[in-house]
Amino acid sequence: MVLCNARVWFSGVRQLLAMAFELQPTLRGELVTLRPLRAGDWDVLFGVASDPLIWEQHPQSDRYKQEVFREYFRGAMESGGAFLVLDAKTGEVIGSTRFYEYHEAESEIEIGWTFLARSRWGGAHNRDMKRLLLRHALQFVETVVFRVGPNNRRSQRAMEKIGGICSGRQRNDRGEENVIFKITRGSFATASASSP
């Protein structure tokens, strides 16, 4: 049964590869809904992001400040791949994430710039969000990359929980070192087949 489902999944993937990669679809899961970020989302999203403890282990630990978060929000809007994350049951805004650095020739995209309200920490909401993003992205690319700050143990553990494979360290365009995690189409299909 699992082998049959995997074949159907890969057959669907091949058909979708011929289509263009939509960077901002609306994605619905059990716990979260992701929809394209809009300029009018500033106030409600900053309301979530203004919690200093969200950014405590992040390389940019002052992102809770309005002027710093404004740069984050501007970059999100310019990226063309940013999402507002909502609680699927209540509709409450609980965070943001985005697709970025799409490299069609390398069949690779990054997922990042993610944060969730502390009330949704603990894995289930993050896991649902990442599953939705991965399922969508891996229809179009072979590999999804995640960059995590070297001191952000919380996010590194979260990556390990969803099957991310640590593939070393790399500096970003600001010279900050990141731990690189990757998930491939094959490893995601295997992990999905073995999940209850």
N, C-alpha and C positions, 0 to 999 in steps of 0.2 A: 504494500500500500504506500509506504513512504517513498520507495523508488518510483512508483507510478506518479505520485504527486510531484516529486522532484523533476521528472521528465516534462510534465505539464507546465510546471513553473518555468523551466529553462526554455521550453518551446515558446511560451508567452514572452519571455525575455528577448529571444531572438527577433520576434515580430516587433517589439517595442524599440529595439535598437535602431531600427530604420527611422523612427520618429525623432523629432527634436526634443532635447532635454528641457522640460518645463521646470524652471528654477523656483517658482512660487505657486505650486498648486495648493489647494486646501486639502489637508490630510486629517482624517478622523480616526481616532483610536478609542480604546475603552476608557482611558483616563484623561487623555488630552486631545485637543483639537488645535491644529496649526493652520493659521491663515496668513495671507500676505500682510506684512507690516505696512501701515499707512501713516502718513504725516500726522493725522489726527490722534494717533495712539500715544503721542509723547507724554501727556500728563499721567495717564493710567500706568504706562510702563515705567516711568520714572518713580511713580509711587511704590512700585515693587522694588526697583533697583536702588532706592535710597536707603536701604538697610545695609549698614557698614559690614555686618557679619557675612553677607553674601560674598563679599569681595576679599575677606580676610586672608585667604590663601592664594589669591589671584596675583599675578605679577603687577597688575595695575590696581593696587589695593584701595586707591582713592576714587574708584569709579562710582561710588555712592554720591559723590559731590555733583551738583547740578551741572557745573561748567565742564567737568570731565565726562559725565554721562552724555552731555549734549554731543560731544565728538563721537562717542560710541553710536548714538542714535543717527547722526548724520551719515556715518560710514555704513550703517545698516540700510538706510534708505538708498544710498548710492550703490550698494552692492547688487541690487536687483534680485537677491535671493534670501532676504530676511523674512522671518515669521514672527507673529505674535503667538504666544502659547497660552491657550485657555484651558481651564478645567472643563472637561467634557460634560460633567454632570451639572455644574453650577454656572458655567459661562464666565467665571471670574478670571481675570488676566493674572497669569502666574509666572510669566517670563518671556524669553525670546531666544531664538537660535537662528542660524543661517547656513545656507550653502554658499561657498565662495571658492575661488581658485579652481575653476573648472578648466581642466586641460583635456580637451577632446582627443588630441593625438596620443596622449599617454593613458587615456581611458581612466581618468582619475578626477576626483573632486574632494574638497574638504568640507567638513561639517564643524562648525565651531561658533565662537562668540556666544556661547550658551550660558544662560543663568536661569535659575528657578527660585521662586520664593521659598524661604526656609520651611514654611508649612508643608511643602511638597518634597522636601529632602527625604532620603531614605531608600531611593531606588526605583520604586514602582512607576512614578510619573516620568522620571528620566528614562527608564527602560522603554516605556511605551512610546515616548517621543522619539528616541533613537531608532526604535524598531520601525516606526513610520517613515522616518527620514531615510534609513538604510534601504528599506523595501522599495521606496521610490527611486533613490539614486542608483541602486544596483540594477535597475532595468536599463540604464543608459551607460554606466561605467563599470569597469572591472574592479576598481579599488576605491575605497573611501578612506580618507586620511583625517586624523584628529590630532591637534597640537595641544599639549597640556603643560602648564608651568611646572618646572622641576620641583617646586615646593608644594604643589597643590596635590597632596596625597588623596584628598577626598575625590577629586576628579579622576586621578589615576586609578583608584580602586573601582570607580564607576565604570571606567573603560574596560577594565579587566572583567567585570561582571557581565558586560554585554559581548564579550568575546574579542575585544581589541587585542592585537598582538603588538607588543612593544618592538619597534624597529630602530631604536637608537634615539639620538638627540640631534637637534638642528637649530640654528639661529634664524629668527624671523627678520623681516626687513628693518626692524628697530634695534637689531643686535641682541635681542633677548633670546636666551636658550629655551627650547621647548623639548619635551619628551614626545616622540612621535609614535602614535598607535595607528594600525591599519586593519581594515576589515575588507576581505575580498568577496566577490560574488560566491565563490566556492565555499569559503569558510562560513559565510552567512547562511547559505543553503543547508550546510551540514549542521550548524547550530540550530537552525529553525526546525530541521527534521528530527533532532534529538530532544527538542523542548516539548514538555507536556502540553 
